[in-house]
């Protein structure tokens, strides 16, 4: 990503749209802080660029209303995922060995 510009293949593509969906699902399941980890600087930068896109703000980030938020909380709860700590530790340990 660093060499090709802010998005895969140098332009905003279907790959970016698919990643947005995956990343947004991480928000729903309370694992989105993985996208903000200092150990993953390219991923963090890429995620921040995606969130800045006006289309993403309008179509996804600002789309959730009370109903959608309630549905997500009913399915996944409002606390961070129980998988967050183990995944964070795994990522930190894997980047420590680089």
Phi, psi and omega in degrees: 000326184298321184275335186265002181104193187288345183226160177302144178062015175083343179231166176284119188233181177299328177301315179297320179297317178297319178295322176304316180298314179297314180296319181293326177296328176298327175296313182301319184266013173065040176237013185295339179294343174298329180285350183251009185289135178295336179289346180237065188298323180291320177296317179300314180295317179298313179300317179295323177293320178298317181295338179280344182295129181301320180296324179289320177299311183290316187277334185233297187301319182264006184279323184297125173252194181302318182297311182296317179297317178297319179298316180295316179295325178296320181283316190245356182080179181250354179273164175297154181296145176293346180271351185298309182300311180298321179293318178300314180297318179299316179294315179298318179293323181288327179279336176296329184276357181281000000 
